[in-house]
């Protein structure tokens, strides 16, 4: 959902879109890839401007509940302390590296990412401080004319504000997928479902995707 | 060769070695993988401490003479201005990201890289300034206890000094491969061969690997 709303923001600013999807061995990759292409179709992004890449290294390294089925997914509460088991070690550096390499070859400068620090699971690689440090590294590690600029329009918004922004921009939220576990219906129990449901509830907008169950406190309307 | 001498330095400092090799679609990947495993055998690094990963994204993105055969390899001169066609866009960020993710899962802190700024092809992602900026990003983008530290013991040495250091540490230089083009004999024409041959010549040490030709000015003994 965050990626989709971010794409809507980039389009609303007049950018031509090039879209990146990564398979890093996450449980719901097939469903995410389906969502990626559906959103790309919605925005009429041709296949040559879509990059789908396997980050085999993250799967090989493991160390996360998203990539190693021996590690259980956290469930049912968003108020835990610390970094949850769904953290994929330094995942976003791999995504940003890919985006930077692709931008350098395309001659693109503006890289949009759906990072959210404000209302997130507490992943260290989603924070503004990390993104700005990576941007500094990316400018030093590429050709002088590349000068990548990272934009994270959702960074300091809560999920309700993200839902409202998506609705206001006509983002195709029904095509998005957030659940860490299910691929046909969303589980309604994992952190990602709970964050999303809390956002739709806060925005007083019904979530258009199907859930196995919705906790009573997040029911809308 | 730089990776091998770097491994020798890390071992000489008493570290246990975990070794990373990446296939990013480079022309000589198979020969490099063979060298990687031979060096790992030399240092008795077990298979579970070797990580061999395909960086499919760099192959997909292209934009380099090393990964796209439609782009010719630069040959025959080391005094060109600018960044050569063998530069792989932001490649080292992908390697550093992988190393950081793996270190985080292993609980390792010290990451050694064979970057050389002093006597190099002029790649922006081999420079000390880039490495330090990436290190800052890696500390912000991982768990607080991870705190990766990057070591680049060759950064400010010329190739002759690297050869001398390798010899003094007993590094298995005969097992290394540097050529961008050949996989049976080194071409003796690409930038990587010329840099290497100039280093051995400067150190007055014969290069133990086979060459199709060695330019007269770099012949030793």
Interface residues (C-beta under 8 A of the other chain):
Chain A: X22 X51 X53 X54 X55 X56 X57 X58 X60 X61 X62 X63 X83 X87 X89 X90 X91 X92 X93 X94 X96 X97 X98 X100 X101 X102 X104 X105 X124 X125 X127 X129 X130 X133 X134 X136 X137 X138 X140 X141 X142 X143 X144
Chain B: X22 X51 X53 X54 X55 X56 X57 X58 X60 X61 X62 X63 X83 X87 X89 X90 X91 X92 X93 X94 X96 X97 X98 X100 X101 X102 X104 X105 X124 X125 X127 X129 X130 X133 X134 X136 X137 X138 X140 X141 X142 X143 X144
